[in-house]
Amino acid sequence: MSKYILDAEMLTSLIKNQYSSLRQASRAMDIHHSYLCKVLNKKQEPGKKFIEGVLAAFKDLKFEDIFKKPN
């Protein structure tokens, strides 16, 4: 299975543009805010629930828009 890498900068930018706080974004993603912070700070790998949450919170976003294959 190919590994994908989260574009944390892009996700951070999307969150800042659409939500007033990380807590509000994490609620929309149905994940705990500390999990969101850990993933954005590259201290934890995003799991299935995180990926599903991103796609639910940003309905116009496709998986390939935010998760990239490493070069």
PQR file of N, CA, C, O and H, with PARSE charges and radii, in Angstrom:
ATOM      1  N   MET A   1       0.846  -1.192   0.000 -0.4000 1.5000
ATOM      2  CA  MET A   1       0.000   0.000   0.000 -0.0000 2.0000
ATOM      3  C   MET A   1       0.882   1.242   0.000  0.5500 1.7000
ATOM      4  O   MET A   1       1.845   1.335   0.762 -0.5500 1.4000
ATOM      5  N   SER A   2       0.547   2.176  -0.848 -0.4000 1.5000
ATOM      6  CA  SER A   2       1.314   3.420  -0.931 -0.0000 2.0000
ATOM      7  C   SER A   2       1.057   4.289   0.280  0.5500 1.7000
ATOM      8  O   SER A   2      -0.060   4.355   0.793 -0.5500 1.4000
ATOM      9  H   SER A   2      -0.235   2.101  -1.466  0.4000 1.0000
ATOM     10  N   LYS A   3       2.092   4.945   0.721 -0.4000 1.5000
ATOM     11  CA  LYS A   3       1.971   5.872   1.848 -0.0000 2.0000
ATOM     12  C   LYS A   3       1.706   7.271   1.289  0.5500 1.7000
ATOM     13  O   LYS A   3       2.291   7.677   0.286 -0.5500 1.4000
ATOM     14  H   LYS A   3       3.000   4.891   0.304  0.4000 1.0000
ATOM     15  N   TYR A   4       0.833   7.979   1.945 -0.4000 1.5000
ATOM     16  CA  TYR A   4       0.524   9.350   1.571 -0.0000 2.0000
ATOM     17  C   TYR A   4       0.948  10.266   2.702  0.5500 1.7000
ATOM     18  O   TYR A   4       0.971   9.868   3.867 -0.5500 1.4000
ATOM     19  H   TYR A   4       0.357   7.649   2.760  0.4000 1.0000
ATOM     20  N   ILE A   5       1.279  11.485   2.349 -0.4000 1.5000
ATOM     21  CA  ILE A   5       1.718  12.479   3.329 -0.0000 2.0000
ATOM     22  C   ILE A   5       0.713  13.619   3.350  0.5500 1.7000
ATOM     23  O   ILE A   5       0.323  14.145   2.308 -0.5500 1.4000
ATOM     24  H   ILE A   5       1.261  11.809   1.403  0.4000 1.0000
ATOM     25  N   LEU A   6       0.304  13.988   4.550 -0.4000 1.5000
ATOM     26  CA  LEU A   6      -0.617  15.107   4.733 -0.0000 2.0000
ATOM     27  C   LEU A   6       0.095  16.413   4.409  0.5500 1.7000
ATOM     28  O   LEU A   6       1.214  16.649   4.864 -0.5500 1.4000
ATOM     29  H   LEU A   6       0.621  13.560   5.397  0.4000 1.0000
ATOM     30  N   ASP A   7      -0.551  17.246   3.629 -0.4000 1.5000
ATOM     31  CA  ASP A   7      -0.055  18.600   3.387 -0.0000 2.0000
ATOM     32  C   ASP A   7      -0.577  19.467   4.540  0.5500 1.7000
ATOM     33  O   ASP A   7      -1.616  20.118   4.432 -0.5500 1.4000
ATOM     34  H   ASP A   7      -1.460  17.054   3.259  0.4000 1.0000
ATOM     35  N   ALA A   8       0.177  19.453   5.642 -0.4000 1.5000
ATOM     36  CA  ALA A   8      -0.257  20.130   6.873 -0.0000 2.0000
ATOM     37  C   ALA A   8      -0.397  21.632   6.682  0.5500 1.7000
ATOM     38  O   ALA A   8      -1.288  22.252   7.263 -0.5500 1.4000
ATOM     39  H   ALA A   8       1.021  18.924   5.729  0.4000 1.0000
ATOM     40  N   GLU A   9       0.475  22.222   5.874 -0.4000 1.5000
ATOM     41  CA  GLU A   9       0.378  23.667   5.631 -0.0000 2.0000
ATOM     42  C   GLU A   9      -0.915  24.010   4.921  0.5500 1.7000
ATOM     43  O   GLU A   9      -1.570  24.996   5.258 -0.5500 1.4000
ATOM     44  H   GLU A   9       1.199  21.719   5.402  0.4000 1.0000
ATOM     45  N   MET A  10      -1.284  23.207   3.944 -0.4000 1.5000
ATOM     46  CA  MET A  10      -2.520  23.459   3.210 -0.0000 2.0000
ATOM     47  C   MET A  10      -3.727  23.296   4.134  0.5500 1.7000
ATOM     48  O   MET A  10      -4.649  24.111   4.108 -0.5500 1.4000
ATOM     49  H   MET A  10      -0.752  22.406   3.670  0.4000 1.0000
ATOM     50  N   LEU A  11      -3.717  22.234   4.952 -0.4000 1.5000
ATOM     51  CA  LEU A  11      -4.830  22.020   5.859 -0.0000 2.0000
ATOM     52  C   LEU A  11      -4.929  23.142   6.885  0.5500 1.7000
ATOM     53  O   LEU A  11      -6.029  23.598   7.198 -0.5500 1.4000
ATOM     54  H   LEU A  11      -2.968  21.572   4.972  0.4000 1.0000
ATOM     55  N   THR A  12      -3.806  23.585   7.406 -0.4000 1.5000
ATOM     56  CA  THR A  12      -3.799  24.708   8.353 -0.0000 2.0000
ATOM     57  C   THR A  12      -4.408  25.945   7.716  0.5500 1.7000
ATOM     58  O   THR A  12      -5.207  26.641   8.343 -0.5500 1.4000
ATOM     59  H   THR A  12      -2.913  23.214   7.152  0.4000 1.0000
ATOM     60  N   SER A  13      -4.040  26.219   6.488 -0.4000 1.5000
ATOM     61  CA  SER A  13      -4.579  27.369   5.765 -0.0000 2.0000
ATOM     62  C   SER A  13      -6.094  27.234   5.567  0.5500 1.7000
ATOM     63  O   SER A  13      -6.836  28.196   5.766 -0.5500 1.4000
ATOM     64  H   SER A  13      -3.391  25.654   5.979  0.4000 1.0000
ATOM     65  N   LEU A  14      -6.543  26.056   5.181 -0.4000 1.5000
ATOM     66  CA  LEU A  14      -7.980  25.821   5.007 -0.0000 2.0000
ATOM     67  C   LEU A  14      -8.736  26.027   6.314  0.5500 1.7000
ATOM     68  O   LEU A  14      -9.810  26.628   6.335 -0.5500 1.4000
ATOM     69  H   LEU A  14      -5.940  25.275   5.020  0.4000 1.0000
ATOM     70  N   ILE A  15      -8.167  25.523   7.396 -0.4000 1.5000
ATOM     71  CA  ILE A  15      -8.808  25.679   8.708 -0.0000 2.0000
ATOM     72  C   ILE A  15      -8.912  27.156   9.074  0.5500 1.7000
ATOM     73  O   ILE A  15      -9.965  27.612   9.520 -0.5500 1.4000
ATOM     74  H   ILE A  15      -7.295  25.034   7.379  0.4000 1.0000
ATOM     75  N   LYS A  16      -7.831  27.902   8.890 -0.4000 1.5000
ATOM     76  CA  LYS A  16      -7.842  29.336   9.221 -0.0000 2.0000
ATOM     77  C   LYS A  16      -8.862  30.100   8.395  0.5500 1.7000
ATOM     78  O   LYS A  16      -9.467  31.053   8.887 -0.5500 1.4000
ATOM     79  H   LYS A  16      -6.976  27.532   8.528  0.4000 1.0000
ATOM     80  N   ASN A  17      -9.061  29.694   7.138 -0.4000 1.5000
ATOM     81  CA  ASN A  17     -10.003  30.389   6.262 -0.0000 2.0000
ATOM     82  C   ASN A  17     -11.459  30.053   6.548  0.5500 1.7000
ATOM     83  O   ASN A  17     -12.347  30.868   6.298 -0.5500 1.4000
ATOM     84  H   ASN A  17      -8.568  28.920   6.739  0.4000 1.0000
ATOM     85  N   GLN A  18     -11.707  28.857   7.072 -0.4000 1.5000
ATOM     86  CA  GLN A  18     -13.084  28.409   7.231 -0.0000 2.0000
ATOM     87  C   GLN A  18     -13.579  28.362   8.678  0.5500 1.7000
ATOM     88  O   GLN A  18     -14.782  28.447   8.922 -0.5500 1.4000
ATOM     89  H   GLN A  18     -10.986  28.195   7.276  0.4000 1.0000
ATOM     90  N   TYR A  19     -12.665  28.228   9.630 -0.4000 1.5000
ATOM     91  CA  TYR A  19     -13.057  28.077  11.031 -0.0000 2.0000
ATOM     92  C   TYR A  19     -12.390  29.139  11.894  0.5500 1.7000
ATOM     93  O   TYR A  19     -11.314  29.639  11.566 -0.5500 1.4000
ATOM     94  H   TYR A  19     -11.687  28.160   9.432  0.4000 1.0000
ATOM     95  N   SER A  20     -13.040  29.473  12.995 -0.4000 1.5000
ATOM     96  CA  SER A  20     -12.500  30.513  13.869 -0.0000 2.0000
ATOM     97  C   SER A  20     -11.438  29.975  14.829  0.5500 1.7000
ATOM     98  O   SER A  20     -10.698  30.748  15.436 -0.5500 1.4000
ATOM     99  H   SER A  20     -13.914  29.067  13.261  0.4000 1.0000
ATOM    100  N   SER A  21     -11.363  28.650  14.964 -0.4000 1.5000
ATOM    101  CA  SER A  21     -10.375  28.069  15.874 -0.0000 2.0000
ATOM    102  C   SER A  21     -10.127  26.606  15.499  0.5500 1.7000
ATOM    103  O   SER A  21     -10.888  26.001  14.745 -0.5500 1.4000
ATOM    104  H   SER A  21     -11.964  28.021  14.471  0.4000 1.0000
ATOM    105  N   LEU A  22      -9.049  26.061  16.043 -0.4000 1.5000
ATOM    106  CA  LEU A  22      -8.772  24.637  15.838 -0.0000 2.0000
ATOM    107  C   LEU A  22      -9.839  23.784  16.522  0.5500 1.7000
ATOM    108  O   LEU A  22     -10.202  22.717  16.027 -0.5500 1.4000
ATOM    109  H   LEU A  22      -8.431  26.552  16.656  0.4000 1.0000
ATOM    110  N   ARG A  23     -10.333  24.254  17.647 -0.4000 1.5000
ATOM    111  CA  ARG A  23     -11.394  23.510  18.348 -0.0000 2.0000
ATOM    112  C   ARG A  23     -12.649  23.411  17.483  0.5500 1.7000
ATOM    113  O   ARG A  23     -13.271  22.352  17.399 -0.5500 1.4000
ATOM    114  H   ARG A  23     -10.039  25.121  18.050  0.4000 1.0000
ATOM    115  N   GLN A  24     -13.009  24.506  16.851 -0.4000 1.5000
ATOM    116  CA  GLN A  24     -14.186  24.499  15.989 -0.0000 2.0000
ATOM    117  C   GLN A  24     -13.959  23.549  14.804  0.5500 1.7000
ATOM    118  O   GLN A  24     -14.861  22.799  14.430 -0.5500 1.4000
ATOM    119  H   GLN A  24     -12.504  25.366  16.919  0.4000 1.0000
ATOM    120  N   ALA A  25     -12.784  23.581  14.229 -0.4000 1.5000
ATOM    121  CA  ALA A  25     -12.453  22.683  13.115 -0.0000 2.0000
ATOM    122  C   ALA A  25     -12.478  21.233  13.579  0.5500 1.7000
ATOM    123  O   ALA A  25     -12.995  20.366  12.874 -0.5500 1.4000
ATOM    124  H   ALA A  25     -12.051  24.190  14.533  0.4000 1.0000
ATOM    125  N   SER A  26     -11.929  20.964  14.747 -0.4000 1.5000
ATOM    126  CA  SER A  26     -11.904  19.585  15.241 -0.0000 2.0000
ATOM    127  C   SER A  26     -13.324  19.071  15.501  0.5500 1.7000
ATOM    128  O   SER A  26     -13.605  17.893  15.283 -0.5500 1.4000
ATOM    129  H   SER A  26     -11.509  21.669  15.319  0.4000 1.0000
ATOM    130  N   ARG A  27     -14.208  19.939  15.961 -0.4000 1.5000
ATOM    131  CA  ARG A  27     -15.605  19.541  16.142 -0.0000 2.0000
ATOM    132  C   ARG A  27     -16.237  19.190  14.800  0.5500 1.7000
ATOM    133  O   ARG A  27     -16.965  18.204  14.692 -0.5500 1.4000
ATOM    134  H   ARG A  27     -13.980  20.896  16.138  0.4000 1.0000
ATOM    135  N   ALA A  28     -15.961  19.991  13.786 -0.4000 1.5000
ATOM    136  CA  ALA A  28     -16.501  19.725  12.450 -0.0000 2.0000
ATOM    137  C   ALA A  28     -15.936  18.419  11.880  0.5500 1.7000
ATOM    138  O   ALA A  28     -16.598  17.728  11.106 -0.5500 1.4000
ATOM    139  H   ALA A  28     -15.369  20.792  13.874  0.4000 1.0000
ATOM    140  N   MET A  29     -14.705  18.098  12.276 -0.4000 1.5000
ATOM    141  CA  MET A  29     -14.052  16.880  11.807 -0.0000 2.0000
ATOM    142  C   MET A  29     -14.408  15.675  12.682  0.5500 1.7000
ATOM    143  O   MET A  29     -14.062  14.542  12.346 -0.5500 1.4000
ATOM    144  H   MET A  29     -14.167  18.659  12.905  0.4000 1.0000
ATOM    145  N   ASP A  30     -15.095  15.913  13.797 -0.4000 1.5000
ATOM    146  CA  ASP A  30     -15.476  14.885  14.761 -0.0000 2.0000
ATOM    147  C   ASP A  30     -14.255  14.143  15.321  0.5500 1.7000
ATOM    148  O   ASP A  30     -14.239  12.918  15.444 -0.5500 1.4000
ATOM    149  H   ASP A  30     -15.376  16.833  14.069  0.4000 1.0000
ATOM    150  N   ILE A  31     -13.237  14.943  15.654 -0.4000 1.5000
ATOM    151  CA  ILE A  31     -12.037  14.411  16.307 -0.0000 2.0000
ATOM    152  C   ILE A  31     -11.688  15.331  17.471  0.5500 1.7000
ATOM    153  O   ILE A  31     -12.175  16.459  17.541 -0.5500 1.4000
ATOM    154  H   ILE A  31     -13.250  15.938  15.554  0.4000 1.0000
ATOM    155  N   HIS A  32     -10.852  14.856  18.377 -0.4000 1.5000
ATOM    156  CA  HIS A  32     -10.431  15.670  19.510 -0.0000 2.0000
ATOM    157  C   HIS A  32      -9.432  16.722  19.022  0.5500 1.7000
ATOM    158  O   HIS A  32      -8.615  16.450  18.142 -0.5500 1.4000
ATOM    159  H   HIS A  32     -10.456  13.940  18.320  0.4000 1.0000
ATOM    160  N   HIS A  33      -9.503  17.913  19.596 -0.4000 1.5000
ATOM    161  CA  HIS A  33      -8.625  18.992  19.145 -0.0000 2.0000
ATOM    162  C   HIS A  33      -7.148  18.669  19.360  0.5500 1.7000
ATOM    163  O   HIS A  33      -6.303  19.116  18.584 -0.5500 1.4000
ATOM    164  H   HIS A  33     -10.167  18.133  20.311  0.4000 1.0000
ATOM    165  N   SER A  34      -6.825  17.904  20.397 -0.4000 1.5000
ATOM    166  CA  SER A  34      -5.418  17.563  20.622 -0.0000 2.0000
ATOM    167  C   SER A  34      -4.899  16.642  19.521  0.5500 1.7000
ATOM    168  O   SER A  34      -3.728  16.722  19.148 -0.5500 1.4000
ATOM    169  H   SER A  34      -7.512  17.541  21.027  0.4000 1.0000
ATOM    170  N   TYR A  35      -5.754  15.775  19.004 -0.4000 1.5000
ATOM    171  CA  TYR A  35      -5.379  14.911  17.880 -0.0000 2.0000
ATOM    172  C   TYR A  35      -5.091  15.761  16.649  0.5500 1.7000
ATOM    173  O   TYR A  35      -4.102  15.534  15.952 -0.5500 1.4000
ATOM    174  H   TYR A  35      -6.705  15.710  19.307  0.4000 1.0000
ATOM    175  N   LEU A  36      -5.945  16.728  16.383 -0.4000 1.5000
ATOM    176  CA  LEU A  36      -5.733  17.636  15.251 -0.0000 2.0000
ATOM    177  C   LEU A  36      -4.410  18.373  15.400  0.5500 1.7000
ATOM    178  O   LEU A  36      -3.641  18.461  14.443 -0.5500 1.4000
ATOM    179  H   LEU A  36      -6.748  16.912  16.949  0.4000 1.0000
ATOM    180  N   CYS A  37      -4.140  18.894  16.570 -0.4000 1.5000
ATOM    181  CA  CYS A  37      -2.881  19.618  16.811 -0.0000 2.0000
ATOM    182  C   CYS A  37      -1.669  18.714  16.616  0.5500 1.7000
ATOM    183  O   CYS A  37      -0.681  19.120  16.004 -0.5500 1.4000
ATOM    184  H   CYS A  37      -4.765  18.823  17.348  0.4000 1.0000
ATOM    185  N   LYS A  38      -1.742  17.499  17.129 -0.4000 1.5000
ATOM    186  CA  LYS A  38      -0.618  16.566  16.991 -0.0000 2.0000
ATOM    187  C   LYS A  38      -0.347  16.232  15.526  0.5500 1.7000
ATOM    188  O   LYS A  38       0.809  16.160  15.107 -0.5500 1.4000
ATOM    189  H   LYS A  38      -2.545  17.169  17.625  0.4000 1.0000
ATOM    190  N   VAL A  39      -1.391  16.032  14.764 -0.4000 1.5000
ATOM    191  CA  VAL A  39      -1.209  15.715  13.342 -0.0000 2.0000
ATOM    192  C   VAL A  39      -0.649  16.927  12.602  0.5500 1.7000
ATOM    193  O   VAL A  39       0.275  16.789  11.800 -0.5500 1.4000
ATOM    194  H   VAL A  39      -2.330  16.090  15.105  0.4000 1.0000
ATOM    195  N   LEU A  40      -1.192  18.096  12.860 -0.4000 1.5000
ATOM    196  CA  LEU A  40      -0.705  19.302  12.177 -0.0000 2.0000
ATOM    197  C   LEU A  40       0.750  19.609  12.529  0.5500 1.7000
ATOM    198  O   LEU A  40       1.485  20.157  11.707 -0.5500 1.4000
ATOM    199  H   LEU A  40      -1.942  18.208  13.512  0.4000 1.0000
ATOM    200  N   ASN A  41       1.166  19.259  13.744 -0.4000 1.5000
ATOM    201  CA  ASN A  41       2.545  19.483  14.184 -0.0000 2.0000
ATOM    202  C   ASN A  41       3.453  18.293  13.899  0.5500 1.7000
ATOM    203  O   ASN A  41       4.598  18.248  14.349 -0.5500 1.4000
ATOM    204  H   ASN A  41       0.569  18.814  14.411  0.4000 1.0000
ATOM    205  N   LYS A  42       2.925  17.326  13.143 -0.4000 1.5000
ATOM    206  CA  LYS A  42       3.684  16.138  12.707 -0.0000 2.0000
ATOM    207  C   LYS A  42       4.204  15.305  13.874  0.5500 1.7000
ATOM    208  O   LYS A  42       5.272  14.699  13.794 -0.5500 1.4000
ATOM    209  H   LYS A  42       1.995  17.362  12.778  0.4000 1.0000
ATOM    210  N   LYS A  43       3.433  15.286  14.956 -0.4000 1.5000
ATOM    211  CA  LYS A  43       3.785  14.464  16.113 -0.0000 2.0000
ATOM    212  C   LYS A  43       2.997  13.165  16.120  0.5500 1.7000
ATOM    213  O   LYS A  43       3.277  12.269  16.915 -0.5500 1.4000
ATOM    214  H   LYS A  43       2.565  15.779  15.020  0.4000 1.0000
ATOM    215  N   GLN A  44       2.007  13.061  15.230 -0.4000 1.5000
ATOM    216  CA  GLN A  44       1.195  11.861  15.114 -0.0000 2.0000
ATOM    217  C   GLN A  44       0.764  11.714  13.655  0.5500 1.7000
ATOM    218  O   GLN A  44       0.495  12.701  12.971 -0.5500 1.4000
ATOM    219  H   GLN A  44       1.779  13.789  14.583  0.4000 1.0000
ATOM    220  N   GLU A  45       0.706  10.474  13.198 -0.4000 1.5000
ATOM    221  CA  GLU A  45       0.243  10.202  11.836 -0.0000 2.0000
ATOM    222  C   GLU A  45      -1.285  10.275  11.789  0.5500 1.7000
ATOM    223  O   GLU A  45      -1.952   9.854  12.734 -0.5500 1.4000
ATOM    224  H   GLU A  45       0.925   9.673  13.754  0.4000 1.0000
ATOM    225  N   PRO A  46      -1.841  10.801  10.706 -0.5600 1.5000
ATOM    226  CA  PRO A  46      -3.299  10.813  10.585  0.2800 2.0000
ATOM    227  C   PRO A  46      -3.825   9.408  10.323  0.5500 1.7000
ATOM    228  O   PRO A  46      -3.272   8.670   9.507 -0.5500 1.4000
ATOM    229  N   GLY A  47      -4.887   9.049  11.014 -0.4000 1.5000
ATOM    230  CA  GLY A  47      -5.527   7.751  10.816 -0.0000 2.0000
ATOM    231  C   GLY A  47      -6.794   7.895   9.999  0.5500 1.7000
ATOM    232  O   GLY A  47      -7.109   8.967   9.482 -0.5500 1.4000
ATOM    233  H   GLY A  47      -5.336   9.648  11.677  0.4000 1.0000
ATOM    234  N   LYS A  48      -7.509   6.795   9.897 -0.4000 1.5000
ATOM    235  CA  LYS A  48      -8.731   6.758   9.092 -0.0000 2.0000
ATOM    236  C   LYS A  48      -9.757   7.791   9.567  0.5500 1.7000
ATOM    237  O   LYS A  48     -10.358   8.487   8.749 -0.5500 1.4000
ATOM    238  H   LYS A  48      -7.254   5.924  10.317  0.4000 1.0000
ATOM    239  N   LYS A  49      -9.960   7.895  10.891 -0.4000 1.5000
ATOM    240  CA  LYS A  49     -10.935   8.853  11.424 -0.0000 2.0000
ATOM    241  C   LYS A  49     -10.542  10.294  11.073  0.5500 1.7000
ATOM    242  O   LYS A  49     -11.405  11.122  10.780 -0.5500 1.4000
ATOM    243  H   LYS A  49      -9.472   7.329  11.556  0.4000 1.0000
ATOM    244  N   PHE A  50      -9.240  10.585  11.103 -0.4000 1.5000
ATOM    245  CA  PHE A  50      -8.763  11.919  10.747 -0.0000 2.0000
ATOM    246  C   PHE A  50      -9.070  12.213   9.276  0.5500 1.7000
ATOM    247  O   PHE A  50      -9.593  13.276   8.940 -0.5500 1.4000
ATOM    248  H   PHE A  50      -8.539   9.913  11.341  0.4000 1.0000
ATOM    249  N   ILE A  51      -8.741  11.270   8.420 -0.4000 1.5000
ATOM    250  CA  ILE A  51      -8.974  11.450   6.977 -0.0000 2.0000
ATOM    251  C   ILE A  51     -10.458  11.644   6.703  0.5500 1.7000
ATOM    252  O   ILE A  51     -10.845  12.547   5.961 -0.5500 1.4000
ATOM    253  H   ILE A  51      -8.316  10.407   8.693  0.4000 1.0000
ATOM    254  N   GLU A  52     -11.280  10.805   7.297 -0.4000 1.5000
ATOM    255  CA  GLU A  52     -12.728  10.949   7.130 -0.0000 2.0000
ATOM    256  C   GLU A  52     -13.205  12.301   7.640  0.5500 1.7000
ATOM    257  O   GLU A  52     -14.080  12.919   7.034 -0.5500 1.4000
ATOM    258  H   GLU A  52     -10.966  10.072   7.900  0.4000 1.0000
ATOM    259  N   GLY A  53     -12.636  12.763   8.747 -0.4000 1.5000
ATOM    260  CA  GLY A  53     -13.009  14.053   9.311 -0.0000 2.0000
ATOM    261  C   GLY A  53     -12.644  15.218   8.415  0.5500 1.7000
ATOM    262  O   GLY A  53     -13.426  16.156   8.260 -0.5500 1.4000
ATOM    263  H   GLY A  53     -11.925  12.261   9.239  0.4000 1.0000
ATOM    264  N   VAL A  54     -11.465  15.163   7.825 -0.4000 1.5000
ATOM    265  CA  VAL A  54     -11.040  16.221   6.893 -0.0000 2.0000
ATOM    266  C   VAL A  54     -12.013  16.290   5.724  0.5500 1.7000
ATOM    267  O   VAL A  54     -12.474  17.368   5.350 -0.5500 1.4000
ATOM    268  H   VAL A  54     -10.830  14.401   7.951  0.4000 1.0000
ATOM    269  N   LEU A  55     -12.316  15.141   5.156 -0.4000 1.5000
ATOM    270  CA  LEU A  55     -13.204  15.116   3.989 -0.0000 2.0000
ATOM    271  C   LEU A  55     -14.633  15.521   4.339  0.5500 1.7000
ATOM    272  O   LEU A  55     -15.348  16.057   3.492 -0.5500 1.4000
ATOM    273  H   LEU A  55     -11.941  14.265   5.460  0.4000 1.0000
ATOM    274  N   ALA A  56     -15.054  15.270   5.579 -0.4000 1.5000
ATOM    275  CA  ALA A  56     -16.392  15.688   6.016 -0.0000 2.0000
ATOM    276  C   ALA A  56     -16.446  17.189   6.285  0.5500 1.7000
ATOM    277  O   ALA A  56     -17.440  17.842   5.967 -0.5500 1.4000
ATOM    278  H   ALA A  56     -14.473  14.835   6.267  0.4000 1.0000
ATOM    279  N   ALA A  57     -15.385  17.736   6.867 -0.4000 1.5000
ATOM    280  CA  ALA A  57     -15.361  19.160   7.225 -0.0000 2.0000
ATOM    281  C   ALA A  57     -15.141  20.054   6.004  0.5500 1.7000
ATOM    282  O   ALA A  57     -15.579  21.204   5.978 -0.5500 1.4000
ATOM    283  H   ALA A  57     -14.578  17.205   7.126  0.4000 1.0000
ATOM    284  N   PHE A  58     -14.461  19.517   5.002 -0.4000 1.5000
ATOM    285  CA  PHE A  58     -14.159  20.274   3.782 -0.0000 2.0000
ATOM    286  C   PHE A  58     -14.739  19.503   2.603  0.5500 1.7000
ATOM    287  O   PHE A  58     -14.031  18.782   1.901 -0.5500 1.4000
ATOM    288  H   PHE A  58     -14.105  18.583   5.022  0.4000 1.0000
ATOM    289  N   LYS A  59     -16.026  19.668   2.404 -0.4000 1.5000
ATOM    290  CA  LYS A  59     -16.783  18.858   1.447 -0.0000 2.0000
ATOM    291  C   LYS A  59     -16.307  18.979   0.000  0.5500 1.7000
ATOM    292  O   LYS A  59     -16.476  18.038  -0.776 -0.5500 1.4000
ATOM    293  H   LYS A  59     -16.602  20.254   2.974  0.4000 1.0000
ATOM    294  N   ASP A  60     -15.724  20.097  -0.377 -0.4000 1.5000
ATOM    295  CA  ASP A  60     -15.244  20.277  -1.757 -0.0000 2.0000
ATOM    296  C   ASP A  60     -13.855  19.695  -1.970  0.5500 1.7000
ATOM    297  O   ASP A  60     -13.347  19.691  -3.091 -0.5500 1.4000
ATOM    298  H   ASP A  60     -15.586  20.862   0.253  0.4000 1.0000
ATOM    299  N   LEU A  61     -13.251  19.214  -0.921 -0.4000 1.5000
ATOM    300  CA  LEU A  61     -11.889  18.704  -0.957 -0.0000 2.0000
ATOM    301  C   LEU A  61     -11.886  17.221  -1.314  0.5500 1.7000
ATOM    302  O   LEU A  61     -12.726  16.456  -0.839 -0.5500 1.4000
ATOM    303  H   LEU A  61     -13.664  19.218  -0.010  0.4000 1.0000
ATOM    304  N   LYS A  62     -10.945  16.828  -2.147 -0.4000 1.5000
ATOM    305  CA  LYS A  62     -10.742  15.420  -2.458 -0.0000 2.0000
ATOM    306  C   LYS A  62      -9.515  14.938  -1.697  0.5500 1.7000
ATOM    307  O   LYS A  62      -8.653  15.735  -1.325 -0.5500 1.4000
ATOM    308  H   LYS A  62     -10.263  17.449  -2.533  0.4000 1.0000
ATOM    309  N   PHE A  63      -9.442  13.655  -1.473 -0.4000 1.5000
ATOM    310  CA  PHE A  63      -8.306  13.063  -0.759 -0.0000 2.0000
ATOM    311  C   PHE A  63      -6.985  13.536  -1.367  0.5500 1.7000
ATOM    312  O   PHE A  63      -6.069  13.923  -0.642 -0.5500 1.4000
ATOM    313  H   PHE A  63     -10.141  13.008  -1.775  0.4000 1.0000
ATOM    314  N   GLU A  64      -6.890  13.506  -2.681 -0.4000 1.5000
ATOM    315  CA  GLU A  64      -5.650  13.852  -3.383 -0.0000 2.0000
ATOM    316  C   GLU A  64      -5.280  15.326  -3.248  0.5500 1.7000
ATOM    317  O   GLU A  64      -4.133  15.697  -3.501 -0.5500 1.4000
ATOM    318  H   GLU A  64      -7.634  13.192  -3.271  0.4000 1.0000
ATOM    319  N   ASP A  65      -6.222  16.164  -2.856 -0.4000 1.5000
ATOM    320  CA  ASP A  65      -5.947  17.590  -2.684 -0.0000 2.0000
ATOM    321  C   ASP A  65      -5.122  17.848  -1.432  0.5500 1.7000
ATOM    322  O   ASP A  65      -4.362  18.816  -1.385 -0.5500 1.4000
ATOM    323  H   ASP A  65      -7.153  15.863  -2.650  0.4000 1.0000
ATOM    324  N   ILE A  66      -5.257  17.007  -0.425 -0.4000 1.5000
ATOM    325  CA  ILE A  66      -4.639  17.263   0.873 -0.0000 2.0000
ATOM    326  C   ILE A  66      -3.602  16.203   1.257  0.5500 1.7000
ATOM    327  O   ILE A  66      -2.725  16.461   2.081 -0.5500 1.4000
ATOM    328  H   ILE A  66      -5.875  16.221  -0.464  0.4000 1.0000
ATOM    329  N   PHE A  67      -3.702  15.024   0.666 -0.4000 1.5000
ATOM    330  CA  PHE A  67      -2.739  13.952   0.927 -0.0000 2.0000
ATOM    331  C   PHE A  67      -1.965  13.675  -0.354  0.5500 1.7000
ATOM    332  O   PHE A  67      -2.551  13.356  -1.389 -0.5500 1.4000
ATOM    333  H   PHE A  67      -4.415  14.814  -0.003  0.4000 1.0000
ATOM    334  N   LYS A  68      -0.657  13.797  -0.276 -0.4000 1.5000
ATOM    335  CA  LYS A  68       0.203  13.666  -1.458 -0.0000 2.0000
ATOM    336  C   LYS A  68       1.071  12.423  -1.353  0.5500 1.7000
ATOM    337  O   LYS A  68       1.444  12.001  -0.259 -0.5500 1.4000
ATOM    338  H   LYS A  68      -0.181  14.055   0.564  0.4000 1.0000
ATOM    339  N   LYS A  69       1.387  11.844  -2.501 -0.4000 1.5000
ATOM    340  CA  LYS A  69       2.354  10.760  -2.550 -0.0000 2.0000
ATOM    341  C   LYS A  69       3.744  11.364  -2.415  0.5500 1.7000
ATOM    342  O   LYS A  69       4.027  12.403  -3.012 -0.5500 1.4000
ATOM    343  H   LYS A  69       1.084  12.187  -3.390  0.4000 1.0000
ATOM    344  N   PRO A  70       4.609  10.730  -1.642 -0.5600 1.5000
ATOM    345  CA  PRO A  70       5.978  11.258  -1.531  0.2800 2.0000
ATOM    346  C   PRO A  70       6.722  11.120  -2.856  0.5500 1.7000
ATOM    347  O   PRO A  70       6.452  10.208  -3.637 -0.5500 1.4000
ATOM    348  N   ASN A  71       7.640  12.013  -3.097 -0.4000 1.5000
ATOM    349  CA  ASN A  71       8.403  11.987  -4.353 -0.0000 2.0000
ATOM    350  C   ASN A  71       9.454  10.920  -4.329  0.5500 1.7000
ATOM    351  O   ASN A  71      10.190  10.756  -5.302 -0.5500 1.4000
ATOM    352  H   ASN A  71       7.859  12.755  -2.463  0.4000 1.0000
TER
END
